[in-house]
Amino acid sequence: MMRFICAMFLAFYAAMAFAHKASDSYLTITPDDAVAHIDGQWDIALRDLDFAMGIDADGDGEITWGEVKAQHERIAAYALARLSLRLAGGICPLRVVEHLIDEHSDGSYAVIRFTATCSQPRGRLDRLDIEYRALFDLDAQHRGLLRFTHAGATRSAILSPEQPTVTFALHDGATPTSGRWAEFSQFVQEGVRHIWIGFDHILFLLSLLLPAVLVLRSRIWQPVAAFRLAGWDVLAIVTSFTIAHSITLTLATLEVVTLPSRFVESVIAISVVLAAANNVYPLVDRARWAVAFVFGLIHGFGFATVLGELGLRSSTLLIALVGFNIGVEIGQLAIVLVFLPIAYWLRATWMYRRMVVLGGSVAIMLIAAVWFCERAFNLALWPV
Amino acid sequence: MSLIARNVVAFLLGTWLSAMQAAPYLPSDDAKVLERLPLKATDPMARELRELRARVAANPDDPDQAATLARRYFRLAMAEGDPRYVGYGEAALQTWWARTDAPHPVVKMRALLKQYKHDFSGALTDFALAGQRDPSDEEIWSWRAALHIVQADYLEATNDCTMLKRHASQVGWASCQAWVDGMIGKASAAYAAMADVYARDTTAAPSARLWTLTRLAELALRMGKAVQAEAHFKQALALRVDDQYLLAAYADFLLDHGRAREVPALLKGWTKSDILLLRLALADHVLQLPGGGAHARALQSRFTAAAMRRDTLHLQEEARFRLHILGDAKRALALAQENWAAQREPRDARVLFEAAIAARDAQAGKPVVSWLESSRHEDPVLQRLARELANLPQ
């Protein structure tokens, strides 16, 4: 009976997820353009290193920096003996240049930075073989998670006891260029997508564009006489918004200027409130391009946060920046192209001037005011 | 902007920010503690493991020593929910891992480790082999029954229970059969049988009593008796045995009954466990406390880490996370479907139903509807969800 229940008790857990993360190491290999020189970084969990070679010298169950430091040579010897790189068959001796520490989601890791200079055999340097043997003899569930970056393209591989080796083709004509083009168009799409799902940017732009087909006479919106006038107004607004947000998007992405995202998001909400309020209580008329410019600066920081979370590497930063920005402009242009003819056509109607411009602006103000409260005070007012 | 997108972006942003903060550094203080190990070197268990490892190293071809070490690691994995121990156990059996002619103790351990990796078919094959060699081993039939229940193969599970009756113990059979019966529309009979086992076996170990009580609570819920179920949960908790399954089941009960407020206290100190972290995040989400996103972000980063090594052991949890916290019904549905292909317990059924309803995809819920019909499984929640699904526009 007892044995049965105990077995049943264990069997309870069939199909239950692990409560913890399994053992992984993170290996980054980056050959330079000349290929023969390779930079690498290898993050191995301190817990795994302790299991493999014993780091907790005083056996108190706590690994201190002092204990790790004292073992640096042994750690390097253990790790480098279990990794081999071969360039076109020629061996690449590894050398540790730096020992650091990093935190991953499941604890502290020893960070081993290394370089390899490959002996150059004759013939084409067209492939790099990587062989990984760390910890597999002790933990069959251990995996080496490899990121290989070369010529602007990043490839990844999962190394396991079943598959401990991987070969990467170098200067593989097809990948880098098509990889770059694919990456570029992906960022363009992300830019378009962002302006479309980023309701706050659309509302800001619309608030400024709504009165473009009107003109302020004695503090009352009147229809403009010619399409040309509305067109110039729209062009000025969209261009200055674009220039402004391109500036800050670039500065923020290059980390020249960074602002806390809560502040940015809050100010973006305010910008929408003010832009809409201006349609209800007009203060600025023909100079709305200036408003677009000033607040465009802050919207650029908002775009930068989104771009940042798409995951950027310095090698593709320019592609990402240009692609994303072009995407944003395309998305914007699409809005304008739909908006302008319709608004121009309806501009003289009561419905457009009262309901769309005034009613719409009041609605936008309210929505944006709620956003502001949510963002500035970290509240959740929308039911999610 | 859609709320889904906003939520997803907010979480990606959170994950990205925490990733940005992590950069390799040089600690300045030698005394700084970087990592706490699960076992001290002086711990008796650590000593025992060291000795076992040394014996295996000295006799690498001895299957009994290797199986003993693997079993020790397997029990640790169970207790701690730590997959590293499963990897250590597997490594100990490496010599025989792929061999069909492996010795008996190795085959059984191999089966246990395989099921922990959710390789159910591999585990069942090994258990079948082990059961042929030693049919009097209760553990083998219990595990087979458990795995067949996970796969919703109640006929095979009943056969496993019968093997217990034939070769092992009557009482064991009673528990086993009650467990199966509870799945197939006989909840009240199963409840009575399980309660009988509990009443008669007063000398059982606390962990065994906890097992029976948790099952009683689940059966009571299936019968729509929430008060009774909670009484059993409380009895089980009062045994003071740390048990993640029980905590998860009771936390789900609280969440279902509008008592999210009680969850943080129940699961205090359990953030290391992914399955309990999910319940904490769900409670935060309901309560909307300031700063409540931390659990959800931690969970997201663990899913990301698991995805990097292409682990699919968290499908059920990730589906619930995507559905209830991120509000991403489409992705949640895909995960829930993938999960249902691998495991078919009531919890798996529920998340697939909920995701299908949220995604307004009646077709996607069909497999669960047919499971519910063919098994005649009773559960007021699942029945209600099945009706909701049926009312979706086709």
Chai-1 contact restraints between the chains, C-beta under 6 A:
chainA,res_idxA,chainB,res_idxB,connection_type,confidence,min_distance_angstrom,max_distance_angstrom,comment,restraint_id
A,M1,B,S169,contact,1.0,0.0,6.0,A-B,restraint_1
A,M1,B,V171,contact,1.0,0.0,6.0,A-B,restraint_2
A,R3,B,E138,contact,1.0,0.0,6.0,A-B,restraint_3
A,F4,B,E138,contact,1.0,0.0,6.0,A-B,restraint_4
A,F4,B,S169,contact,1.0,0.0,6.0,A-B,restraint_5
A,F4,B,G172,contact,1.0,0.0,6.0,A-B,restraint_6
A,I5,B,A204,contact,1.0,0.0,6.0,A-B,restraint_7
A,I5,B,A208,contact,1.0,0.0,6.0,A-B,restraint_8
A,A7,B,E138,contact,1.0,0.0,6.0,A-B,restraint_9
A,A7,B,E139,contact,1.0,0.0,6.0,A-B,restraint_10
A,A7,B,S142,contact,1.0,0.0,6.0,A-B,restraint_11
A,M8,B,S142,contact,1.0,0.0,6.0,A-B,restraint_12
A,M8,B,W211,contact,1.0,0.0,6.0,A-B,restraint_13
A,F9,B,S207,contact,1.0,0.0,6.0,A-B,restraint_14
A,F9,B,A208,contact,1.0,0.0,6.0,A-B,restraint_15
A,F9,B,W211,contact,1.0,0.0,6.0,A-B,restraint_16
A,L10,B,M78,contact,1.0,0.0,6.0,A-B,restraint_17
A,A11,B,S142,contact,1.0,0.0,6.0,A-B,restraint_18
A,A11,B,W143,contact,1.0,0.0,6.0,A-B,restraint_19
A,A11,B,A146,contact,1.0,0.0,6.0,A-B,restraint_20
A,F12,B,W211,contact,1.0,0.0,6.0,A-B,restraint_21
A,F12,B,Y245,contact,1.0,0.0,6.0,A-B,restraint_22
A,A14,B,Q115,contact,1.0,0.0,6.0,A-B,restraint_23
A,A14,B,A146,contact,1.0,0.0,6.0,A-B,restraint_24
A,A14,B,L147,contact,1.0,0.0,6.0,A-B,restraint_25
A,A14,B,V150,contact,1.0,0.0,6.0,A-B,restraint_26
A,A15,B,V150,contact,1.0,0.0,6.0,A-B,restraint_27
A,A15,B,Q343,contact,1.0,0.0,6.0,A-B,restraint_28
A,A17,B,D274,contact,1.0,0.0,6.0,A-B,restraint_29
A,A17,B,I275,contact,1.0,0.0,6.0,A-B,restraint_30
A,A17,B,L313,contact,1.0,0.0,6.0,A-B,restraint_31
A,A17,B,H314,contact,1.0,0.0,6.0,A-B,restraint_32
A,A17,B,E317,contact,1.0,0.0,6.0,A-B,restraint_33
A,F18,B,G81,contact,1.0,0.0,6.0,A-B,restraint_34
A,F18,B,P83,contact,1.0,0.0,6.0,A-B,restraint_35
A,F18,B,L313,contact,1.0,0.0,6.0,A-B,restraint_36
A,A19,B,G81,contact,1.0,0.0,6.0,A-B,restraint_37
A,A19,B,S273,contact,1.0,0.0,6.0,A-B,restraint_38
A,A19,B,D274,contact,1.0,0.0,6.0,A-B,restraint_39
A,H20,B,G81,contact,1.0,0.0,6.0,A-B,restraint_40
A,H20,B,D82,contact,1.0,0.0,6.0,A-B,restraint_41
A,K21,B,A305,contact,1.0,0.0,6.0,A-B,restraint_42
A,A22,B,P83,contact,1.0,0.0,6.0,A-B,restraint_43
A,S23,B,R84,contact,1.0,0.0,6.0,A-B,restraint_44
A,D24,B,R309,contact,1.0,0.0,6.0,A-B,restraint_45
A,L46,B,L34,contact,1.0,0.0,6.0,A-B,restraint_46
A,L46,B,E35,contact,1.0,0.0,6.0,A-B,restraint_47
A,R47,B,E35,contact,1.0,0.0,6.0,A-B,restraint_48
A,G59,B,A41,contact,1.0,0.0,6.0,A-B,restraint_49
A,G59,B,T42,contact,1.0,0.0,6.0,A-B,restraint_50
A,G61,B,L37,contact,1.0,0.0,6.0,A-B,restraint_51
A,G61,B,K40,contact,1.0,0.0,6.0,A-B,restraint_52
A,E62,B,V33,contact,1.0,0.0,6.0,A-B,restraint_53
A,E62,B,R36,contact,1.0,0.0,6.0,A-B,restraint_54
A,I63,B,L34,contact,1.0,0.0,6.0,A-B,restraint_55
A,I63,B,E35,contact,1.0,0.0,6.0,A-B,restraint_56
A,T64,B,A31,contact,1.0,0.0,6.0,A-B,restraint_57
A,T64,B,V33,contact,1.0,0.0,6.0,A-B,restraint_58
A,W65,B,P27,contact,1.0,0.0,6.0,A-B,restraint_59
A,W65,B,D30,contact,1.0,0.0,6.0,A-B,restraint_60
A,W65,B,K32,contact,1.0,0.0,6.0,A-B,restraint_61
A,W65,B,L34,contact,1.0,0.0,6.0,A-B,restraint_62
A,G66,B,D30,contact,1.0,0.0,6.0,A-B,restraint_63
A,L100,B,P24,contact,1.0,0.0,6.0,A-B,restraint_64
A,L100,B,L26,contact,1.0,0.0,6.0,A-B,restraint_65
A,I101,B,P27,contact,1.0,0.0,6.0,A-B,restraint_66
A,D102,B,P24,contact,1.0,0.0,6.0,A-B,restraint_67
A,E103,B,A22,contact,1.0,0.0,6.0,A-B,restraint_68
A,S105,B,S301,contact,1.0,0.0,6.0,A-B,restraint_69
A,S105,B,R302,contact,1.0,0.0,6.0,A-B,restraint_70
A,S105,B,A305,contact,1.0,0.0,6.0,A-B,restraint_71
A,G107,B,E35,contact,1.0,0.0,6.0,A-B,restraint_72
A,S108,B,L34,contact,1.0,0.0,6.0,A-B,restraint_73
A,S108,B,E35,contact,1.0,0.0,6.0,A-B,restraint_74
A,V111,B,P24,contact,1.0,0.0,6.0,A-B,restraint_75
A,L138,B,A91,contact,1.0,0.0,6.0,A-B,restraint_76
A,D139,B,G87,contact,1.0,0.0,6.0,A-B,restraint_77
A,D139,B,Y88,contact,1.0,0.0,6.0,A-B,restraint_78
A,D139,B,A91,contact,1.0,0.0,6.0,A-B,restraint_79
A,A140,B,G87,contact,1.0,0.0,6.0,A-B,restraint_80
A,A140,B,E90,contact,1.0,0.0,6.0,A-B,restraint_81
A,A140,B,A91,contact,1.0,0.0,6.0,A-B,restraint_82
A,Q141,B,P83,contact,1.0,0.0,6.0,A-B,restraint_83
A,Q141,B,V86,contact,1.0,0.0,6.0,A-B,restraint_84
A,Q141,B,G87,contact,1.0,0.0,6.0,A-B,restraint_85
A,H142,B,G87,contact,1.0,0.0,6.0,A-B,restraint_86
A,R143,B,R309,contact,1.0,0.0,6.0,A-B,restraint_87
A,L145,B,M308,contact,1.0,0.0,6.0,A-B,restraint_88
A,I158,B,R309,contact,1.0,0.0,6.0,A-B,restraint_89
A,I197,B,M1,contact,1.0,0.0,6.0,A-B,restraint_90
A,I197,B,A5,contact,1.0,0.0,6.0,A-B,restraint_91
A,G198,B,M1,contact,1.0,0.0,6.0,A-B,restraint_92
A,F199,B,M1,contact,1.0,0.0,6.0,A-B,restraint_93
A,E309,B,L12,contact,1.0,0.0,6.0,A-B,restraint_94
A,E309,B,L13,contact,1.0,0.0,6.0,A-B,restraint_95
A,E309,B,W16,contact,1.0,0.0,6.0,A-B,restraint_96
A,A380,B,Q288,contact,1.0,0.0,6.0,A-B,restraint_97
A,V384,B,L3,contact,1.0,0.0,6.0,A-B,restraint_98
